[in-house]
């Protein structure tokens, strides 16, 4: 399973790089867009392989939970990552404007951190829903019990991110004098 997740991650970056190269280096806009539209297929392949592995009789372990987490986080953050990578490629390869940086100080930074915390919470919720769906689809509680630790793990991840956002609200970062 670990090799499948690594292959999925590598596949994601390879498809992203090919899509951006087709779009900006080769000037094949439609081919580039088509390649970028394939990115969700990589996530779907990881998820389908996870369910197939468990339905074939494997006992769930941390790698199956990691696969669900990978999919949950790329569903939420994938579009944002692709948009950012596209903006950087447009800037470096096609003379486009420099992409804006995240705010660094004060309320704008706190608002940015709350956005990231909200997205992280959504990614954790999707991960939990995927794990529950996997457990339901496999319908073998004894073999899928290894996924149960992922529920509090996702709560911890979301909680840490919410604490970080709260810290930027209560103790805003200020520019150095």
C-alpha positions, 0 to 999 in steps of 0.5 A: 500500500505504501508503494501505491500511495507513493506512486499516486503522489509521484503520479500527481506531480508528474501529471501536474508537471506534464500539464503545465509543460504542455500548457506553457512550454509547448503552447498546447493549451487544450492538452495541458488542460486535459492533463490537469483534468486527469489529476483527480483520476490519480486520487480515484485510483489510490482510493479504488486500489485501497478498497480493492486491497481490503475487499480482497482480504487484506487487514487494514493498517496505517497505510490504508488510513494514509491512502484515505487521508491522501485522497481527502487532503488532495480533494481539498487542497489539490485545486488550490495547489494546481492554481498556485502552480499554474500561476507560478508557471505562467509567471516564470514561463509565459511572462505572467504577473508574479503570483501574490504571496500569502499575507504576513502580518495582522488581520490579513494573516489571521484571515489566511490562517483561518481559511487554511484551518477551515480547509484542513478541517474539511480535508479531515472531515472528508478523510473521516468520511472516506474511512467510514465509507471504506469500512462500510464497503468492506463490511469486515469490522475485524479486518478494518479495525486498523482504520479506527485510530484515524478518527482521533488522528484527524480530530487532532490535525484539525485541532492543531490547525484551529489552534494555530489560526486562533494564535494568529488572531489572539497574538497577531504577527507584526512587522519587525521594526 
